[in-house]
Amino acid sequence: PTIDATVRVLDAMSGSGMADVTVENAAEDTATTDSSGSATLSVPADDTFSILLQRSDAIDHLLFGPTGAEDFSYVTFMATQALVSGVSAMLGATIEEGTGVVVVGIDYDNLAPAVGASADLDGEHGDPWVLTSAGASFGDTILPGAMGMVAFSNVQPGDVNVSVTPPDGADCTAFPGGGEMPAAPVQADLVTVVTFHCR
């Protein structure tokens, strides 16, 4: 059985919808985002899903996570080459050849950033960073006024286990299916996106 995944791709800089992004599921069905950044594809129910996002001026992004029995919407930001170069320069970080990036989104069910939540992953990786209104800064914890994500650069290709420490008094589970996040695939020159929702 399959369910519908509606992906809404937003520009990480402006927050507006990104049109003309090619969206591809594991069965190699494709769709293209409309002017609002939205596209819908089928994915396996009660399994894991992976959806590849591609646009000529952006880095390839792979959305990954467990699925349940229900259709779901997945809002994600997509970083252009310019953004990643800018962040690296701001942090004074070097992007190592042959490595990938893992972005861990941590939001409340109402999509407000889960301030105080932190993320970790196993395997070899660079220092994690977060995006605030002032720019990028090193850290594994979502700060007030920051975007609800923690990014890990220079991750060695392979499968990584992502864990999240919730804010005090909250519970965070893998989105959309709930529970623990299955091991997520990392590839060179790819941004792997996993999301947790807290309540």
C-alpha positions as CSV (number, residue, x, y, z in Angstrom):
1,P,0.0,0.0,0.0
2,T,1.1,3.5,-0.7
3,I,0.2,6.9,0.8
4,D,0.6,10.4,-0.6
5,A,3.5,12.6,0.4
6,T,3.0,16.3,-0.4
7,V,6.3,18.0,-0.2
8,R,6.5,21.8,0.1
9,V,10.0,23.1,-0.7
10,L,10.9,26.5,0.6
11,D,14.0,28.6,-0.1
12,A,16.2,28.6,3.0
13,M,17.1,32.2,2.5
14,S,13.7,33.8,1.7
15,G,11.2,31.3,3.1
16,S,9.2,31.5,-0.2
17,G,8.2,28.5,-2.2
18,M,10.7,27.1,-4.7
19,A,9.1,26.2,-8.1
20,D,10.6,23.9,-10.7
21,V,12.2,21.5,-8.2
22,T,12.2,17.9,-9.5
23,V,10.9,15.6,-6.8
24,E,11.6,11.9,-7.2
25,N,10.5,8.9,-5.0
26,A,12.4,5.6,-4.5
27,A,10.3,4.1,-7.4
28,E,11.7,6.8,-9.6
29,D,8.3,8.5,-10.2
30,T,8.9,12.2,-10.6
31,A,6.9,15.4,-10.1
32,T,7.8,19.1,-10.3
33,T,7.0,21.7,-7.7
34,D,4.5,24.4,-8.6
35,S,4.8,28.1,-7.8
36,S,4.1,27.5,-4.1
37,G,6.9,24.9,-4.0
38,S,4.5,22.0,-3.6
39,A,4.4,18.6,-5.3
40,T,2.8,15.2,-4.4
41,L,4.2,11.7,-4.9
42,S,3.2,8.3,-3.5
43,V,5.5,6.6,-1.0
44,P,5.2,3.2,0.8
45,A,2.9,3.1,3.9
46,D,4.2,1.8,7.2
47,D,7.8,1.7,5.9
48,T,10.5,4.3,5.2
49,F,10.3,6.9,2.5
50,S,13.0,8.8,0.6
51,I,12.3,11.7,-1.8
52,L,15.1,13.3,-3.8
53,L,14.8,17.0,-4.5
54,Q,16.8,18.5,-7.4
55,R,17.2,21.9,-9.0
56,S,20.0,23.3,-11.1
57,D,21.1,26.0,-8.7
58,A,20.7,23.9,-5.5
59,I,22.4,21.0,-3.9
60,D,20.6,17.7,-4.1
61,H,18.5,17.1,-1.0
62,L,17.1,13.7,0.1
63,L,14.1,13.7,2.5
64,F,14.0,10.5,4.6
65,G,12.0,9.1,7.4
66,P,9.5,6.5,8.6
67,T,5.9,6.5,7.3
68,G,2.6,5.5,8.9
69,A,-0.7,4.7,7.3
70,E,-1.7,8.3,6.7
71,D,-1.0,10.8,3.9
72,F,1.3,13.5,5.1
73,S,2.7,16.9,4.2
74,Y,6.4,17.6,4.6
75,V,7.7,21.2,4.6
76,T,11.4,21.5,4.0
77,F,13.9,24.1,3.2
78,M,16.3,23.7,0.3
79,A,19.7,25.3,0.3
80,T,21.3,26.7,-2.8
81,Q,25.0,26.4,-3.5
82,A,25.3,30.1,-2.6
83,L,23.8,29.6,0.8
84,V,26.0,26.7,1.7
85,S,29.1,28.6,0.6
86,G,28.0,31.6,2.6
87,V,27.4,29.5,5.7
88,S,30.8,27.8,5.4
89,A,32.5,31.1,5.1
90,M,30.6,32.5,8.1
91,L,31.6,29.6,10.2
92,G,35.1,29.4,8.8
93,A,34.5,25.8,8.1
94,T,35.9,23.8,5.2
95,I,33.7,21.4,3.2
96,E,35.6,18.1,2.8
97,E,35.5,16.4,-0.6
98,G,33.4,13.2,-0.7
99,T,31.3,14.0,2.4
100,G,27.6,14.7,2.8
101,V,25.4,16.9,5.1
102,V,22.7,15.8,7.5
103,V,20.1,18.4,8.4
104,V,17.9,17.4,11.5
105,G,14.7,19.4,11.6
106,I,13.1,19.6,15.0
107,D,9.7,21.3,15.2
108,Y,6.6,21.2,17.3
109,D,3.5,19.7,15.7
110,N,2.4,23.2,14.8
111,L,5.8,23.7,13.0
112,A,7.2,26.1,15.6
113,P,10.9,25.5,16.2
114,A,11.5,23.2,19.2
115,V,13.7,25.7,21.1
116,G,16.0,23.9,23.4
117,A,16.0,20.6,21.5
118,S,19.4,19.2,20.4
119,A,20.5,16.7,17.9
120,D,23.3,14.2,17.6
121,L,24.5,11.6,15.1
122,D,26.9,8.7,15.2
123,G,29.8,8.3,12.8
124,E,32.3,10.9,11.7
125,H,31.2,14.4,11.1
126,G,32.1,18.1,11.5
127,D,30.9,20.5,14.2
128,P,27.1,20.9,14.1
129,W,25.6,24.3,13.4
130,V,22.4,26.2,13.6
131,L,20.9,29.1,11.7
132,T,19.8,32.2,13.6
133,S,18.6,35.6,12.5
134,A,22.2,36.8,12.9
135,G,23.5,34.0,10.7
136,A,25.1,30.6,11.3
137,S,26.7,29.6,14.5
138,F,28.2,26.4,15.9
139,G,26.1,24.4,18.2
140,D,23.8,21.4,18.5
141,T,20.9,23.1,20.2
142,I,18.0,25.1,18.7
143,L,18.2,28.7,20.1
144,P,15.3,31.2,20.6
145,G,14.6,32.9,17.2
146,A,16.6,30.3,15.3
147,M,15.3,28.0,12.5
148,G,14.2,24.6,13.8
149,M,17.2,22.7,12.5
150,V,20.6,21.4,13.4
151,A,23.1,20.8,10.5
152,F,26.1,18.4,10.4
153,S,28.6,19.0,7.7
154,N,31.4,16.7,6.6
155,V,29.5,13.5,7.3
156,Q,31.1,10.3,6.0
157,P,28.9,8.4,3.5
158,G,27.0,5.5,4.9
159,D,24.0,5.1,7.2
160,V,23.9,7.3,10.3
161,N,21.7,7.1,13.4
162,V,20.2,10.4,14.4
163,S,19.0,11.1,17.9
164,V,17.2,14.1,19.4
165,T,17.1,15.3,23.0
166,P,13.7,17.1,23.4
167,P,13.1,20.3,25.1
168,D,12.2,20.0,28.8
169,G,8.8,18.3,29.3
170,A,8.4,17.5,25.5
171,D,8.5,14.3,23.6
172,C,10.0,14.2,20.0
173,T,9.4,11.4,17.5
174,A,10.5,10.7,13.9
175,F,8.3,12.4,11.3
176,P,5.9,11.4,9.9
177,G,5.6,7.8,11.2
178,G,6.6,8.3,14.8
179,G,9.0,6.4,17.0
180,E,12.7,6.2,16.4
181,M,14.3,7.5,13.2
182,P,15.6,4.6,11.1
183,A,19.3,4.8,10.0
184,A,19.5,7.6,7.4
185,P,21.5,7.3,4.2
186,V,24.4,9.8,3.7
187,Q,26.0,10.3,0.3
188,A,28.8,12.6,-1.0
189,D,27.5,16.0,-2.2
190,L,24.0,15.4,-0.9
191,V,22.0,17.0,1.9
192,T,20.0,14.3,3.8
193,V,17.0,15.8,5.7
194,V,15.3,14.1,8.6
195,T,12.6,15.6,10.7
196,F,11.4,15.1,14.2
197,H,8.1,16.5,15.6
198,C,7.7,17.3,19.3
199,R,4.7,17.8,21.5
